[in-house]
Amino acid sequence: MSIDVKKEKQVQSVNDYIKKVLRLIEKETVTEEEARWITKETVDGFREHVNPGFLEYRKTVTKDTQFAAVEWSDEGSCFTDVNGKKYIDCLGGFGIYNVGHRNPKVVKAVSDQLKRQALHSQDLLDPLRAILAKILADITPGDLKYAFFTNSGTESVEAALKLAKMYSERTTFISTTRAFHGKSLGSLSGTAKGMFRKPFLPLIPGFRHVPFGDIEMMRKTFETCALVGEDVAAVILEPIQGEGGIILPPENYLKQVRELCDEYGALLIFDEVQTGMGRTGKMFAAELYDVVPDILCLAKAFGGGVMPAGAIVAKEKVFKSWFPNPFMHTTTFGGNPLACAAAIATIDVLLEENLPERAAEVGDYFLHGLRDAAKGHEDKVLEIRGQGLMIGIEFHKDEIGYQVSQGMFDRGILVAGTLINSKTIRIEPSLTISYEEVNTVINTFKEVLEQVTAE
């Protein structure tokens, strides 16, 4: 067979495969035979072309063949796998689905925009970017005014770090232990987890980590940096640490950090990628602690669980560093019309349905219910803590967390227990989750706890 004929047959085979997949995408439901084909293609594709490590990870937190569970559709607080099994989603994409899965208002806004224009030309002025920036200036705390749009949380952190450097030309940053700010090189430099950092060392120079919540160590670090001529450009913090295990700050800690930044002429960056958009009971966690940062980072739920979208919002005195040359930091897809439409609709839903306030109320009910369920299991559960619908359940051992995560998944509830950090599992459902669904999660947690062993 000639090379040209072989190539032609290969192209035809790929084209036939694509057409089969597109026909499946068109369908609202699939047959059992189609579900088996989709599952096989998914598992084979991950093994041969994505990353087989994901399959090994799934096997550690599921039983039997459930590692091959394949998502197919979603709505409200739940998603359904390709075989029709429904799960209450308490992982929520690590905080993506604040307004629910496929919120109709967000989907409609994106669909309406798609009918007119999907992406902008990059040269003319695009209206939704300007409108969304104005909305953010109106709803963010204090005098935060100018916005730059991104596609993800790590991009938001990268933008914040670069803006801070341009503002003062200082190069020292203070982050904290247990911090997670992303995995691109700049944001990874602020992230504290050694497992993620070590393979990529050396990272961006100038980062120092101090214990989260230790204001005296923060103060000493500021003093030391000033004495040796390495003045601090900015402190970057999650107001409530997410990946670190839902760690709440000590009383007045964030205010004291704000005061230190002001004293030493440093900026304060709040990474609200996970805490923002109503998750903690306020639109932004900064409001919980009555602290206004100089730069606020957003992503995850910012796109309403429909579009990848992120942003930083900064004070004018800081952002004006980019006025003379707005091309000093750019991104092709950041602030695209579809993402902006999604974010605008998301903010509308959050405000109109009072979801931040609802997160506070439902979160309080959820927290007390989980604590009641854990009574009598103090040998397994160390602490249950949280704020709004950002809840952490800390166990005495990782192994217990594995068992609980697996047991809940087997019973149709997905939680944020992972291979690398199951000592604390996270509960981050949609802010629209019903009380009935919350009760189901609480009762399932109690049932699973009674069956796992503490050894």
Summary of the structure (lengths in Angstrom):
residues: 455
radius of gyration: 23.2
end to end distance: 62.9
largest distance: 76.3
contacts: 1560
relative contact order: 0.14
helix: 48%
strand: 16%
